[in-house]
Amino acid sequence: MYESDDINRYLFKQYGTGSVPFMLSAVPLTMLMVSLASLTRPGRGSFYRKSNPPDQLLELYSYEGSPFCRLVRETLSELEIPYLLHNIAQGSPRREAFVARAGKMMVPYLVDPNTQTSMFESADIVAYLKQTYAVD
Ligand SMILES: N[C@@H](CCC(=O)N[C@@H](CS)C(=O)NCC(=O)O)C(=O)O
């Protein structure tokens, strides 16, 4: 389906409580807010950067509201690197398993099975992705 509004309605009906939260359903206001967020990162995540795609899916532990995670997602998008996204927002029941795996609660956290690399720190992750997969 097309239309972000229809997709959100479908997702909340199918997998959520059935009703779309106000911050997503007040369409003109919602569009203004998300557009402002994108305006602060002009062009980022919107243009392809040539890359060597990995063989295996990368994994990113993240949550949508984190500015540090956004930086990593921008780079993954620009390089068109396929990845599995684990959302572990505040209150998520998946956090405990994450801490058991990674050793502490902090996102973003990248796992790259292609190079047996796991790392925290957005700036280090962005540098790693560019160094490993970008073709400049
Ligand atoms: N220096 C780190 C900062 C990462 C950071 O502060 N992440 C926050 C989210 S914005 C976090 O994990 N907070 C712990 C929590 O959500 O419980 C980086 O650049 O990646």
The ligand as a MOL file (V3000), in Angstrom:
LIG
                    3D

  0  0  0     0  0            999 V3000
M  V30 BEGIN CTAB
M  V30 COUNTS 20 19 0 0 0
M  V30 BEGIN ATOM
M  V30 1 N 28.3280 8.5380 22.3590 0
M  V30 2 C 27.2560 7.6430 22.0260 0
M  V30 3 C 25.9700 8.1370 22.7060 0
M  V30 4 C 24.8220 7.1390 22.5310 0
M  V30 5 C 23.6520 7.4730 23.4380 0
M  V30 6 O 23.7190 8.3440 24.3210 0
M  V30 7 N 22.5630 6.7390 23.2330 0
M  V30 8 C 21.3920 6.9030 24.0650 0
M  V30 9 C 20.1540 7.0490 23.1920 0
M  V30 10 S 20.1120 8.6120 22.3690 0
M  V30 11 C 21.1810 5.6620 24.8930 0
M  V30 12 O 21.5600 4.5880 24.5040 0
M  V30 13 N 20.5890 5.8440 26.0700 0
M  V30 14 C 20.3100 4.7590 26.9610 0
M  V30 15 C 18.8760 4.3650 26.9570 0
M  V30 16 O 18.1370 4.6700 26.0190 0
M  V30 17 O 18.5020 3.6780 27.8950 0
M  V30 18 C 27.1010 7.5530 20.5080 0
M  V30 19 O 27.4820 8.5210 19.8170 0
M  V30 20 O 26.6360 6.5140 20.0030 0
M  V30 END ATOM
M  V30 BEGIN BOND
M  V30 1 1 1 2
M  V30 2 1 2 3
M  V30 3 1 2 18
M  V30 4 1 3 4
M  V30 5 1 4 5
M  V30 6 2 5 6
M  V30 7 1 5 7
M  V30 8 1 7 8
M  V30 9 1 8 9
M  V30 10 1 8 11
M  V30 11 1 9 10
M  V30 12 2 11 12
M  V30 13 1 11 13
M  V30 14 1 13 14
M  V30 15 1 14 15
M  V30 16 2 15 16
M  V30 17 1 15 17
M  V30 18 2 18 19
M  V30 19 1 18 20
M  V30 END BOND
M  V30 END CTAB
M  END
